[in-house]
Amino acid sequence: MNLSKYTAVIGLEVHAQLLTESKIFAADSTAYGSAPNTNVSAITLAHPGTLPKLNQKVVALAVRMGLACHSQIARFMIFDRKNYFYPDLPKGYQLTQDRTPICKGGYVSIKLDGVEKKVQLNRIHLEEDAGKSMHVEGTDETFVDFNRAGVPLIEIVTDPVIRSSAEAYAFLTEVRKLVRYLDVCDGNMEEGSLRCDANVSVMLKDAIEFGKKVEIKNMNSIRNVQRAIDAEIERQIGLLEQGVAIVSETRLFNADTGATYSMRTKEELNDYRYFPDPDLSPVEISEHWLDEIRLSMPALPEELIQKFTTHYKLPFYDAEVLTDTKDIAQYFEEVCKHVSNYKAVSNWIMGPVKSAMNELTLTANEFPVSAVTLAELIQLVESGKISFSVASQRILPELLKNVGTSPLEVAQQLNVLQSSDEDSILPVIDSVVADFPDKVQEYKRGKKGILAMFMGEVMKRSKGKADPKVANQLLLKKLDEK
């Protein structure tokens, strides 16, 4: 296949479950993992005579996302009924926004190979989730769990401007980061609170019309979205090269085989028969409420990167790593309130702290070593009382096990406080120099690199307690005297 002849055209539809305690139109719980059909009520189950009532927090969270994506916020909106039958839609229709999405346009910035691109959004709209059908292997029966029915969602719809699976991966990564920063969604794809459908078509590079669009569903990780898009692009090009027409359809992705397979032919827009829901009043967003939401917005990654590189004077790489999650960024800033060497704080968090978090599978919010305690540990190193290796390899593990103890107490208990007393360091240096006369002669002949060997031996014999700066000065003086 000559892949270089073709251009991929990709649009993404990202569903994010909003972080509310109750559903979009009912008071039922949205808790994940509840026993089937326990988070339901007469409204969720669409009993005759029941009426929906809009959850105000849902609107506020959608506006937050729209502001972060530079979208135009609708001041007036209605909800529409999207009619299609599924056994997991109790009403027989889905409440969504067709004519008046809460957010129009906007973009999400991504960076790929050092090049920034603004992925244009078509819209962000509110809607309710459907329930979940479960097909039990070995039987012909299908079970339905309505717990998820009515859970609030925003759907983030891009324009068809994505041109590769790598761009799609970068976009989804950025969206997940944004929803987590904003506390709009937990971003957990494994639990289904962040889901993505990809619309994929291919066309010849010089063509002006897009090819037939295929929608891919059932992808439970960002990596699998990338794999599914690559597989579908290759499948479509293979068909076109054989002279076979692409069928507009919905396909699923099999993560085990790495291939997509047909689910059903694609519905057309007129199949849904949208019309305004008569049971829900129109919603108006006042300028006052919009200003309140805008003022409640947290600092976002782009703004924090600027702050970290200017105020804290960190390299851009450090700033990107530290702003990857909001809790890490907040932890860094808390530690910096007590330490003036901001680069040292960055090195600690990107190094030993992140390693410990990964090993213990903890977030920064769950990390047992407080910002104040970490600052004290860093200050012990900065003041020369302990070495970095002792602090990171011996003291930090003890602080993780004994929450609340101070780094100085641990250093004293382990007997690892460094000494800058020349009278205690000189005998160690004398013994090292006396034991390696041949190495002394090599040093005298100009082999200055051997100094590291001498220092290693001094630190070993002093059990890490000799102040490296003082020991280095005394060692140089001693060797020059020989």
NUBAVEX-504581 format. One record per residue (C-alpha): residue number from 1; residue in one letter; y, x, z. Coordinates in nm, 3 decimals. Layout:
<nodes>
NODE   num   residuo         Y         X         Z
NODE   NUM         A         Y         X         Z
...
</nodes>
This chain:
<nodes>
NODE   num   residuo         Y         X         Z
NODE     1         M     0.000     0.000     0.000
NODE     2         N     0.347     0.120    -0.088
NODE     3         L     0.531     0.017     0.227
NODE     4         S     0.850     0.196     0.122
NODE     5         K     0.909    -0.064    -0.154
NODE     6         Y     0.969    -0.338     0.103
NODE     7         T     1.218    -0.434     0.371
NODE     8         A     1.112    -0.626     0.680
NODE     9         V     1.330    -0.914     0.800
NODE    10         I     1.276    -1.005     1.165
NODE    11         G     1.429    -1.264     1.394
NODE    12         L     1.330    -1.307     1.758
NODE    13         E     1.320    -1.615     1.980
NODE    14         V     1.311    -1.510     2.345
NODE    15         H     1.237    -1.765     2.616
NODE    16         A     1.351    -1.668     2.966
NODE    17         Q     1.254    -1.879     3.267
NODE    18         L     1.562    -1.925     3.484
NODE    19         L     1.552    -1.821     3.850
NODE    20         T     1.589    -2.159     4.014
NODE    21         E     1.385    -2.313     4.294
NODE    22         S     1.362    -2.649     4.122
NODE    23         K     1.312    -2.769     3.766
NODE    24         I     1.581    -2.841     3.511
NODE    25         F     1.574    -3.224     3.545
NODE    26         A     1.372    -3.282     3.864
NODE    27         A     1.345    -3.150     4.221
NODE    28         D     0.988    -3.020     4.174
NODE    29         S     0.924    -2.657     4.267
NODE    30         T     0.914    -2.384     4.003
NODE    31         A     0.697    -2.152     4.218
NODE    32         Y     0.451    -1.946     4.016
NODE    33         G     0.082    -1.949     4.107
NODE    34         S     0.066    -2.289     4.278
NODE    35         A    -0.253    -2.492     4.252
NODE    36         P    -0.264    -2.688     3.922
NODE    37         N    -0.065    -3.012     3.911
NODE    38         T     0.093    -2.971     4.255
NODE    39         N     0.453    -2.899     4.144
NODE    40         V     0.487    -3.240     3.978
NODE    41         S     0.653    -3.576     4.040
NODE    42         A     0.705    -3.907     3.867
NODE    43         I     0.991    -3.749     3.668
NODE    44         T     0.785    -3.451     3.551
NODE    45         L     0.501    -3.682     3.452
NODE    46         A     0.744    -3.915     3.267
NODE    47         H     0.651    -4.233     3.449
NODE    48         P     0.826    -4.543     3.309
NODE    49         G     1.169    -4.604     3.459
NODE    50         T     1.228    -4.248     3.578
NODE    51         L     1.552    -4.071     3.484
NODE    52         P     1.625    -3.698     3.455
NODE    53         K     1.915    -3.532     3.642
NODE    54         L     2.051    -3.194     3.533
NODE    55         N     2.021    -2.897     3.770
NODE    56         Q     2.373    -2.746     3.796
NODE    57         K     2.248    -2.392     3.866
NODE    58         V     2.065    -2.392     3.533
NODE    59         V     2.396    -2.429     3.349
NODE    60         A     2.561    -2.152     3.554
NODE    61         L     2.276    -1.906     3.483
NODE    62         A     2.286    -1.979     3.110
NODE    63         V     2.662    -1.918     3.108
NODE    64         R     2.611    -1.583     3.285
NODE    65         M     2.373    -1.474     3.010
NODE    66         G     2.611    -1.593     2.742
NODE    67         L     2.903    -1.400     2.892
NODE    68         A     2.689    -1.085     2.912
NODE    69         C     2.600    -1.130     2.543
NODE    70         H     2.964    -1.180     2.432
NODE    71         S     2.885    -1.537     2.323
NODE    72         Q     3.122    -1.830     2.285
NODE    73         I     3.059    -2.072     2.575
NODE    74         A     3.050    -2.440     2.485
NODE    75         R     3.289    -2.656     2.690
NODE    76         F     3.110    -2.978     2.593
NODE    77         M     2.740    -3.023     2.530
NODE    78         I     2.461    -3.277     2.514
NODE    79         F     2.083    -3.262     2.533
NODE    80         D     1.858    -3.369     2.246
NODE    81         R     1.505    -3.495     2.227
NODE    82         K     1.279    -3.274     2.016
NODE    83         N     0.988    -3.495     1.920
NODE    84         Y     0.643    -3.351     1.874
NODE    85         F     0.312    -3.427     2.036
NODE    86         Y     0.128    -3.181     2.255
NODE    87         P    -0.101    -3.279     2.543
NODE    88         D     0.105    -3.057     2.775
NODE    89         L     0.433    -3.245     2.706
NODE    90         P     0.408    -3.555     2.928
NODE    91         K     0.707    -3.732     2.769
NODE    92         G     0.590    -3.671     2.413
NODE    93         Y     0.920    -3.492     2.347
NODE    94         Q     1.103    -3.188     2.479
NODE    95         L     1.459    -3.196     2.613
NODE    96         T     1.652    -2.917     2.443
NODE    97         Q     1.990    -2.847     2.278
NODE    98         D     1.997    -2.883     1.902
NODE    99         R     2.353    -2.978     1.812
NODE   100         T     2.548    -2.823     2.101
NODE   101         P     2.389    -2.501     2.230
NODE   102         I     2.553    -2.379     2.550
NODE   103         C     2.622    -2.036     2.393
NODE   104         K     2.707    -1.965     2.029
NODE   105         G     2.697    -1.627     1.857
NODE   106         G     2.733    -1.303     2.047
NODE   107         Y     2.532    -0.986     2.031
NODE   108         V     2.314    -0.745     2.228
NODE   109         S     2.373    -0.373     2.175
NODE   110         I     2.069    -0.151     2.128
NODE   111         K     2.036     0.222     2.075
NODE   112         L     1.767     0.374     1.855
NODE   113         D     1.744     0.746     1.779
NODE   114         G     2.097     0.789     1.909
NODE   115         V     2.241     0.522     1.676
NODE   116         E     2.391     0.207     1.827
NODE   117         K     2.340    -0.132     1.662
NODE   118         K     2.467    -0.475     1.760
NODE   119         V     2.190    -0.731     1.717
NODE   120         Q     2.373    -1.054     1.634
NODE   121         L     2.268    -1.370     1.817
NODE   122         N     2.262    -1.711     1.656
NODE   123         R     2.265    -1.901     1.985
NODE   124         I     2.142    -1.930     2.341
NODE   125         H     2.038    -2.282     2.438
NODE   126         L     1.888    -2.461     2.736
NODE   127         E     1.558    -2.645     2.731
NODE   128         E     1.262    -2.742     2.945
NODE   129         D     0.924    -2.572     2.934
NODE   130         A     0.601    -2.753     2.850
NODE   131         G     0.290    -2.760     3.065
NODE   132         K    -0.011    -2.540     3.005
NODE   133         S    -0.336    -2.629     2.829
NODE   134         M    -0.647    -2.445     2.943
NODE   135         H    -0.957    -2.432     2.728
NODE   136         V    -1.267    -2.366     2.936
NODE   137         E    -1.514    -2.142     2.760
NODE   138         G    -1.849    -2.303     2.693
NODE   139         T    -1.717    -2.661     2.705
NODE   140         D    -1.538    -2.896     2.467
NODE   141         E    -1.291    -3.002     2.736
NODE   142         T    -0.925    -2.904     2.765
NODE   143         F    -0.757    -2.911     3.105
NODE   144         V    -0.382    -2.958     3.142
NODE   145         D    -0.164    -2.815     3.422
NODE   146         F     0.180    -2.979     3.436
NODE   147         N     0.328    -2.741     3.696
NODE   148         R     0.526    -2.559     3.428
NODE   149         A     0.647    -2.879     3.258
NODE   150         G     1.020    -2.911     3.316
NODE   151         V     1.074    -2.551     3.429
NODE   152         P     1.421    -2.443     3.303
NODE   153         L     1.443    -2.202     3.011
NODE   154         I     1.705    -2.039     2.799
NODE   155         E     1.606    -1.957     2.444
NODE   156         I     1.785    -1.652     2.301
NODE   157         V     1.773    -1.674     1.921
NODE   158         T     1.875    -1.377     1.706
NODE   159         D     1.993    -1.386     1.349
NODE   160         P     1.738    -1.234     1.106
NODE   161         V     1.903    -0.891     1.136
NODE   162         I     1.624    -0.685     1.291
NODE   163         R     1.463    -0.451     1.040
NODE   164         S     1.177    -0.283     1.226
NODE   165         S     0.938    -0.328     1.517
NODE   166         A     1.117    -0.042     1.694
NODE   167         E     1.445    -0.236     1.681
NODE   168         A     1.264    -0.544     1.816
NODE   169         Y     1.121    -0.333     2.099
NODE   170         A     1.467    -0.196     2.185
NODE   171         F     1.620    -0.546     2.175
NODE   172         L     1.359    -0.697     2.406
NODE   173         T     1.390    -0.404     2.647
NODE   174         E     1.766    -0.457     2.662
NODE   175         V     1.733    -0.834     2.707
NODE   176         R     1.486    -0.786     2.993
NODE   177         K     1.726    -0.540     3.157
NODE   178         L     2.015    -0.786     3.120
NODE   179         V     1.835    -1.090     3.264
NODE   180         R     1.725    -0.882     3.563
NODE   181         Y     2.075    -0.742     3.624
NODE   182         L     2.218    -1.094     3.608
NODE   183         D     1.943    -1.244     3.831
NODE   184         V     1.890    -1.496     3.551
NODE   185         C     1.514    -1.428     3.510
NODE   186         D     1.262    -1.191     3.670
NODE   187         G     1.164    -1.064     3.323
NODE   188         N     0.792    -1.072     3.398
NODE   189         M     0.611    -1.110     3.066
NODE   190         E     0.266    -1.097     3.228
NODE   191         E     0.343    -1.417     3.423
NODE   192         G     0.508    -1.577     3.120
NODE   193         S     0.861    -1.595     3.264
NODE   194         L     0.982    -1.393     2.964
NODE   195         R     0.820    -1.480     2.632
NODE   196         C     0.893    -1.385     2.275
NODE   197         D     0.814    -1.534     1.935
NODE   198         A     0.880    -1.322     1.628
NODE   199         N     0.972    -1.457     1.283
NODE   200         V     0.866    -1.200     1.024
NODE   201         S     0.906    -1.183     0.647
NODE   202         V     0.916    -0.903     0.391
NODE   203         M     1.100    -0.863     0.063
NODE   204         L     1.144    -0.599    -0.202
NODE   205         K     1.421    -0.355    -0.115
NODE   206         D     1.645    -0.471    -0.402
NODE   207         A     1.578    -0.844    -0.347
NODE   208         I     1.856    -1.078    -0.233
NODE   209         E     1.635    -1.363    -0.109
NODE   210         F     1.427    -1.342     0.207
NODE   211         G     1.052    -1.383     0.179
NODE   212         K     0.844    -1.662     0.335
NODE   213         K     0.880    -1.658     0.713
NODE   214         V     0.579    -1.639     0.945
NODE   215         E     0.612    -1.701     1.319
NODE   216         I     0.399    -1.500     1.562
NODE   217         K     0.327    -1.629     1.912
NODE   218         N     0.109    -1.528     2.209
NODE   219         M     0.246    -1.181     2.291
NODE   220         N     0.243    -1.087     2.659
NODE   221         S     0.421    -0.751     2.655
NODE   222         I     0.705    -0.580     2.472
NODE   223         R     0.459    -0.327     2.335
NODE   224         N     0.241    -0.608     2.195
NODE   225         V     0.544    -0.764     2.026
NODE   226         Q     0.595    -0.433     1.848
NODE   227         R     0.226    -0.408     1.755
NODE   228         A     0.217    -0.768     1.627
NODE   229         I     0.523    -0.718     1.407
NODE   230         D     0.378    -0.399     1.258
NODE   231         A     0.047    -0.573     1.190
NODE   232         E     0.216    -0.873     1.029
NODE   233         I     0.442    -0.660     0.809
NODE   234         E     0.136    -0.470     0.684
NODE   235         R    -0.058    -0.795     0.627
NODE   236         Q     0.222    -0.956     0.426
NODE   237         I     0.282    -0.649     0.211
NODE   238         G    -0.093    -0.628     0.145
NODE   239         L    -0.095    -0.988     0.021
NODE   240         L     0.211    -0.941    -0.199
NODE   241         E     0.064    -0.626    -0.352
NODE   242         Q    -0.243    -0.834    -0.445
NODE   243         G    -0.023    -1.105    -0.596
NODE   244         V    -0.105    -1.357    -0.320
NODE   245         A     0.176    -1.586    -0.198
NODE   246         I     0.271    -1.581     0.171
NODE   247         V     0.213    -1.910     0.353
NODE   248         S     0.479    -2.016     0.602
NODE   249         E     0.276    -2.068     0.917
NODE   250         T     0.245    -2.001     1.289
NODE   251         R     0.010    -1.716     1.378
NODE   252         L    -0.122    -1.573     1.704
NODE   253         F    -0.168    -1.208     1.796
NODE   254         N    -0.499    -1.068     1.922
NODE   255         A    -0.415    -0.768     2.142
NODE   256         D    -0.778    -0.646     2.131
NODE   257         T    -0.805    -0.629     1.753
NODE   258         G    -0.436    -0.560     1.686
NODE   259         A    -0.429    -0.832     1.418
NODE   260         T    -0.260    -1.170     1.375
NODE   261         Y    -0.453    -1.485     1.284
NODE   262         S    -0.353    -1.833     1.167
NODE   263         M    -0.289    -2.108     1.422
NODE   264         R    -0.125    -2.389     1.219
NODE   265         T     0.106    -2.446     0.924
NODE   266         K     0.473    -2.423     1.014
NODE   267         E     0.663    -2.738     1.104
NODE   268         E     0.986    -2.806     0.921
NODE   269         L     1.304    -2.893     1.112
NODE   270         N     1.294    -3.257     1.004
NODE   271         D     0.947    -3.291     1.160
NODE   272         Y     1.107    -3.276     1.505
NODE   273         R     1.337    -3.578     1.454
NODE   274         Y     1.607    -3.455     1.692
NODE   275         F     1.838    -3.715     1.843
NODE   276         P     2.070    -3.720     2.151
NODE   277         D     1.895    -3.807     2.474
NODE   278         P     2.035    -4.140     2.600
NODE   279         D     1.934    -4.077     2.964
NODE   280         L     2.147    -3.763     3.019
NODE   281         S     2.526    -3.766     3.035
NODE   282         P     2.722    -3.511     2.834
NODE   283         V     2.814    -3.194     3.024
NODE   284         E     3.164    -3.048     3.038
NODE   285         I     3.230    -2.691     3.154
NODE   286         S     3.582    -2.664     3.291
NODE   287         E     3.792    -2.349     3.264
NODE   288         H     3.793    -2.329     3.645
NODE   289         W     3.413    -2.332     3.665
NODE   290         L     3.386    -2.082     3.381
NODE   291         D     3.625    -1.847     3.563
NODE   292         E     3.418    -1.881     3.882
NODE   293         I     3.102    -1.783     3.696
NODE   294         R     3.281    -1.494     3.524
NODE   295         L     3.405    -1.359     3.860
NODE   296         S     3.054    -1.376     4.006
NODE   297         M     2.911    -1.151     3.732
NODE   298         P     2.768    -0.817     3.851
NODE   299         A     2.851    -0.487     3.681
NODE   300         L     2.623    -0.451     3.379
NODE   301         P     2.446    -0.133     3.256
NODE   302         E     2.710    -0.044     2.996
NODE   303         E     2.987    -0.062     3.258
NODE   304         L     2.780     0.132     3.514
NODE   305         I     2.700     0.410     3.266
NODE   306         Q     3.074     0.452     3.210
NODE   307         K     3.132     0.463     3.587
NODE   308         F     2.848     0.707     3.654
NODE   309         T     2.966     0.951     3.386
NODE   310         T     3.335     0.938     3.484
NODE   311         H     3.358     0.870     3.858
NODE   312         Y     3.036     1.048     3.960
NODE   313         K     3.060     1.308     3.677
NODE   314         L     2.691     1.270     3.589
NODE   315         P     2.539     1.367     3.252
NODE   316         F     2.485     1.071     3.019
NODE   317         Y     2.108     1.110     3.050
NODE   318         D     2.124     1.073     3.429
NODE   319         A     2.348     0.768     3.398
NODE   320         E     2.106     0.598     3.157
NODE   321         V     1.806     0.662     3.384
NODE   322         L     1.984     0.549     3.701
NODE   323         T     2.109     0.225     3.543
NODE   324         D     1.769     0.129     3.400
NODE   325         T     1.732    -0.120     3.686
NODE   326         K     1.999    -0.275     3.905
NODE   327         D     1.827    -0.185     4.232
NODE   328         I     1.807     0.186     4.140
NODE   329         A     2.177     0.186     4.044
NODE   330         Q     2.270     0.019     4.372
NODE   331         Y     2.052     0.261     4.571
NODE   332         F     2.223     0.558     4.402
NODE   333         E     2.569     0.425     4.486
NODE   334         E     2.470     0.357     4.848
NODE   335         V     2.348     0.717     4.892
NODE   336         C     2.668     0.849     4.730
NODE   337         K     2.873     0.686     5.007
NODE   338         H     2.735     0.952     5.242
NODE   339         V     2.694     1.257     5.013
NODE   340         S     2.964     1.433     4.810
NODE   341         N     2.724     1.617     4.574
NODE   342         Y     2.652     1.325     4.338
NODE   343         K     2.441     1.535     4.102
NODE   344         A     2.210     1.625     4.392
NODE   345         V     2.169     1.253     4.467
NODE   346         S     2.085     1.191     4.100
NODE   347         N     1.827     1.472     4.099
NODE   348         W     1.662     1.336     4.413
NODE   349         I     1.640     0.978     4.286
NODE   350         M     1.519     1.072     3.937
NODE   351         G     1.272     1.322     4.087
NODE   352         P     1.096     1.285     4.426
NODE   353         V     1.219     0.932     4.500
NODE   354         K     1.109     0.782     4.166
NODE   355         S     0.777     0.966     4.189
NODE   356         A     0.717     0.813     4.532
NODE   357         M     0.818     0.466     4.408
NODE   358         N     0.579     0.491     4.114
NODE   359         E     0.294     0.617     4.332
NODE   360         L     0.345     0.337     4.587
NODE   361         T     0.435     0.079     4.317
NODE   362         L     0.760    -0.007     4.495
NODE   363         T     1.103    -0.107     4.369
NODE   364         A     1.418     0.050     4.513
NODE   365         N     1.471    -0.267     4.717
NODE   366         E     1.127    -0.217     4.875
NODE   367         F     1.157     0.160     4.923
NODE   368         P     1.123     0.229     5.298
NODE   369         V     1.359     0.530     5.307
NODE   370         S     1.710     0.389     5.346
NODE   371         A     2.011     0.523     5.156
NODE   372         V     2.151     0.667     5.481
NODE   373         T     1.823     0.848     5.560
NODE   374         L     1.797     0.993     5.209
NODE   375         A     2.160     1.109     5.238
NODE   376         E     2.075     1.288     5.564
NODE   377         L     1.780     1.459     5.397
NODE   378         I     1.996     1.572     5.104
NODE   379         Q     2.259     1.706     5.345
NODE   380         L     1.995     1.912     5.527
NODE   381         V     1.911     2.080     5.196
NODE   382         E     2.277     2.119     5.097
NODE   383         S     2.359     2.286     5.430
NODE   384         G     2.073     2.532     5.388
NODE   385         K     1.878     2.410     5.690
NODE   386         I     1.570     2.328     5.481
NODE   387         S     1.461     2.410     5.127
NODE   388         F     1.433     2.146     4.854
NODE   389         S     1.059     2.202     4.823
NODE   390         V     1.003     2.152     5.197
NODE   391         A     1.231     1.846     5.195
NODE   392         S     1.059     1.680     4.898
NODE   393         Q     0.698     1.782     4.962
NODE   394         R     0.674     1.771     5.340
NODE   395         I     0.961     1.575     5.497
NODE   396         L     0.992     1.287     5.247
NODE   397         P     0.621     1.191     5.280
NODE   398         E     0.665     1.177     5.660
NODE   399         L     0.974     0.957     5.626
NODE   400         L     0.772     0.721     5.407
NODE   401         K     0.501     0.694     5.672
NODE   402         N     0.730     0.678     5.977
NODE   403         V     1.013     0.444     5.882
NODE   404         G     1.322     0.486     6.097
NODE   405         T     1.274     0.852     6.192
NODE   406         S     1.549     1.095     6.100
NODE   407         P     1.496     1.388     5.860
NODE   408         L     1.619     1.634     6.124
NODE   409         E     1.362     1.507     6.376
NODE   410         V     1.083     1.543     6.121
NODE   411         A     1.200     1.894     6.027
NODE   412         Q     1.197     1.994     6.394
NODE   413         Q     0.852     1.844     6.451
NODE   414         L     0.715     2.029     6.146
NODE   415         N     0.897     2.346     6.250
NODE   416         V     1.043     2.397     5.900
NODE   417         L     1.413     2.439     5.977
NODE   418         Q     1.542     2.745     5.793
NODE   419         S     1.692     3.035     5.980
NODE   420         S     2.002     3.221     5.859
NODE   421         D     1.976     3.468     6.146
NODE   422         E     1.966     3.812     5.989
NODE   423         D     1.790     3.963     6.290
NODE   424         S     1.490     3.731     6.237
NODE   425         I     1.481     3.771     5.856
NODE   426         L     1.518     4.152     5.835
NODE   427         P     1.177     4.236     5.991
NODE   428         V     1.007     4.010     5.733
NODE   429         I     1.190     4.186     5.448
NODE   430         D     1.105     4.528     5.591
NODE   431         S     0.735     4.439     5.600
NODE   432         V     0.735     4.305     5.243
NODE   433         V     0.913     4.611     5.103
NODE   434         A     0.680     4.845     5.297
NODE   435         D     0.367     4.669     5.168
NODE   436         F     0.464     4.691     4.797
NODE   437         P     0.595     5.047     4.734
NODE   438         D     0.480     5.045     4.370
NODE   439         K     0.673     4.721     4.305
NODE   440         V     0.980     4.879     4.466
NODE   441         Q     0.959     5.164     4.215
NODE   442         E     0.929     4.915     3.925
NODE   443         Y     1.244     4.742     4.050
NODE   444         K     1.424     5.076     4.075
NODE   445         R     1.326     5.150     3.712
NODE   446         G     1.510     4.834     3.602
NODE   447         K     1.247     4.561     3.623
NODE   448         K     1.483     4.318     3.797
NODE   449         G     1.260     4.017     3.733
NODE   450         I     1.025     4.140     4.002
NODE   451         L     1.281     4.026     4.260
NODE   452         A     1.126     3.677     4.240
NODE   453         M     0.793     3.820     4.360
NODE   454         F     0.962     3.979     4.662
NODE   455         M     1.145     3.654     4.745
NODE   456         G     0.824     3.454     4.712
NODE   457         E     0.652     3.686     4.956
NODE   458         V     0.945     3.669     5.201
NODE   459         M     0.940     3.286     5.196
NODE   460         K     0.561     3.286     5.233
NODE   461         R     0.563     3.518     5.536
NODE   462         S     0.852     3.333     5.698
NODE   463         K     0.665     3.005     5.635
NODE   464         G     0.961     2.880     5.437
NODE   465         K     1.198     2.916     5.730
NODE   466         A     1.411     3.202     5.596
NODE   467         D     1.739     3.087     5.443
NODE   468         P     1.692     3.182     5.072
NODE   469         K     2.057     3.281     5.023
NODE   470         V     2.064     3.511     5.326
NODE   471         A     1.717     3.647     5.250
NODE   472         N     1.814     3.721     4.889
NODE   473         Q     2.125     3.914     4.997
NODE   474         L     1.932     4.118     5.256
NODE   475         L     1.651     4.190     5.011
NODE   476         L     1.891     4.318     4.742
NODE   477         K     2.060     4.541     4.998
NODE   478         K     1.726     4.677     5.118
NODE   479         L     1.598     4.750     4.767
NODE   480         D     1.922     4.923     4.668
NODE   481         E     1.885     5.150     4.972
NODE   482         K     1.542     5.268     4.864
</nodes>
